[in-house]
């Protein structure tokens, strides 16, 4: 780890900041984790799986994840509309990090009980 006086440190120039901006927020990592557990997921399935997320918040998070290239969105021209979400190659590159967080959370939960 590089040592830098805090008053000279520019957090916005770090890789951590860049990565966190893409996956930070209340639901983005949860959405990515859900997609890592299922190859393809539809909007309402995600909504049901996450539970306490509003339609607007889910829609916004999905749009941001798609814009950042972390998920793929496939819309089918039918009525009612059918849209499926899956991890992009870039999103799949985050899976080892999410798996590490999952292991850490399980270990922490075990120690807390």
C-alpha positions in Angstrom: 0.0 0.0 0.0 1.3 3.4 -0.9 1.7 5.9 1.9 0.3 9.4 1.1 -0.6 12.2 3.4 -4.4 12.5 3.6 -4.4 16.1 2.5 -2.6 15.2 -0.7 -4.6 12.1 -1.4 -7.1 12.3 -4.3 -9.5 9.4 -3.8 -11.3 10.1 -7.1 -8.1 9.1 -8.9 -8.0 5.6 -7.4 -9.1 2.4 -8.9 -11.2 1.8 -5.7 -13.2 4.9 -6.3 -13.8 4.1 -10.0 -14.9 0.5 -9.1 -17.1 1.6 -6.2 -18.9 4.2 -8.3 -20.0 1.4 -10.6 -21.1 -1.1 -8.0 -21.8 1.1 -5.1 -25.2 1.9 -3.8 -27.8 -0.1 -1.9 -28.8 -2.7 -4.5 -26.2 -2.9 -7.3 -24.1 -5.6 -5.8 -27.2 -7.5 -4.8 -28.4 -7.4 -8.4 -25.0 -8.6 -9.7 -25.0 -11.4 -7.1 -28.5 -12.4 -8.2 -27.4 -12.5 -11.8 -24.4 -14.5 -10.8 -26.6 -17.2 -9.3 -28.9 -17.4 -12.3 -27.8 -17.2 -16.0 -30.8 -15.1 -17.1 -33.3 -13.2 -15.0 -36.4 -11.2 -15.8 -37.3 -7.9 -14.2 -40.1 -9.2 -12.0 -38.0 -12.2 -10.9 -35.3 -9.8 -9.7 -37.9 -7.7 -7.9 -39.2 -10.8 -6.2 -35.8 -12.1 -5.3 -34.6 -8.8 -3.8 -37.9 -8.1 -2.1 -37.8 -4.6 -0.6 -36.8 -2.7 -3.7 -39.1 -0.4 -5.5 -39.8 -0.8 -9.3 -38.2 2.6 -9.9 -35.1 1.9 -7.9 -34.6 -1.5 -9.6 -35.1 0.0 -13.0 -32.6 2.8 -12.3 -30.0 0.4 -11.0 -30.4 -1.9 -14.0 -30.0 1.0 -16.4 -26.9 2.2 -14.6 -25.4 -1.3 -14.5 -26.1 -1.7 -18.2 -24.6 1.7 -19.0 -21.5 0.7 -17.1 -21.3 -2.5 -19.2 -21.7 -4.8 -16.2 -25.0 -6.4 -17.4 -26.6 -7.2 -20.7 -30.3 -6.4 -21.4 -32.2 -8.3 -24.1 -35.7 -7.1 -25.0 -38.0 -9.3 -27.0 -40.5 -7.7 -29.4 -43.7 -9.2 -28.0 -46.7 -8.3 -25.9 -46.5 -8.2 -23.0 -42.9 -7.0 -23.2 -40.2 -9.5 -22.2 -36.8 -8.3 -21.0 -34.1 -10.5 -19.7 -30.9 -9.5 -17.8 -27.6 -11.3 -17.6 -24.1 -10.6 -16.6 -21.8 -9.3 -19.3 -18.3 -10.6 -19.6 -17.2 -7.5 -17.6 -19.8 -8.2 -15.0 -18.7 -11.8 -14.7 -15.2 -10.5 -13.9 -16.7 -9.2 -10.6 -17.9 -12.6 -9.5 -14.7 -13.6 -7.6 -15.0 -10.4 -5.6 -18.7 -11.0 -4.8 -17.8 -14.6 -3.9 -15.1 -13.3 -1.5 -17.6 -11.0 0.1 -20.1 -13.9 0.4 -17.5 -16.0 2.2 -16.5 -13.1 4.4 -20.2 -12.4 5.3 -20.8 -16.1 6.1 -17.7 -16.2 8.4 -18.7 -13.0 10.1 -22.2 -14.2 10.7 -20.9 -17.4 12.2 -18.6 -15.5 14.5 -21.4 -13.2 15.6 -23.8 -16.0 16.6 
